[in-house]
């Protein structure tokens, strides 16, 4: 159980009953869209996984976010995310608006629940942010996810595509004919508009490859 969540009876992944009034919905949103320095119990989950030995990002530079999202069935679900403090405010505003707009995000758990394994997390369609690692081929340059400055949204349906390489592997059916893909991020949709309006770039607009799930700043 995550003691940092607004209610001791609720944890990330829990589905909540729908609010009966607009006032109740506003009150719930104010309680749930919160950010804080990484609590000890959360850091214990991260240590040795997304925050491995030798991590060059300071714990104090990261923030733990609690947010609501609409799941695959459109129900209200509790989500969590670790990000860089530089984008914590942006993400709280973006995801609150996505929730209010009814945008579907299947799950939002820490990548540590998947052993900090990107492939496992993506295959589970898990939306996540921080996972420390260096840029491929570099000994010192930290990746955007490694800094907590990039977010992957519904990655199963929004894969990384470079030539014949598709990640996660289970996403191959969703790499083409994007107009028919469930939860696909499209240029100009509410997800794309909100992230780009807050200064993020979208991997789906890159020329040498497509990373449809990826927004970075």
NORUR-V297421 format. One record per backbone hydrogen bond with DSSP energy under -0.5 kcal/mol. CO is the residue of the C=O (numbers start at 1). NH is the residue of the N-H. If there is no record, write none. Layout:
co={CO,CO}
nh={NH,NH}
//
This chain:
co={1,2,7,11,14,21,22,23,24,25,26,27,28,29,32,34,36,39,40,41,42,43,46,46,50,51,52,58,59,61,62,63,63,64,65,66,67,69,69,70,71,75,76,77,78,79,81,82,83,84,84,85,87,88,89,90,91,92,93,94,95,96,97,98,99,103,107,108,110,111,111,112,114,116,117,118,119,120,121,122,125,125,128,133,135,140,141,143,144,144,145,145,148,149,151,151,152,154,154,158,159,160,161,162,165,167,168,169,171,172,177,178,181,186,189,190,191,192,193,194,195,195,196,201,202,203,203,210,211,213,214,215,216}
nh={3,5,10,14,78,25,26,27,28,29,30,31,32,33,34,66,64,43,44,45,46,47,49,51,132,48,55,61,62,85,38,65,83,36,81,34,79,71,77,105,74,71,16,69,13,67,65,130,63,87,88,89,91,92,93,94,95,96,97,98,99,100,101,103,102,70,127,80,113,114,116,115,117,118,121,122,123,124,126,125,107,127,152,143,138,142,135,147,148,149,131,148,84,217,153,215,128,157,158,213,212,167,210,165,162,160,171,172,174,175,180,181,184,189,193,194,195,196,197,198,198,200,199,216,205,206,211,161,214,153,203,151,201}
//
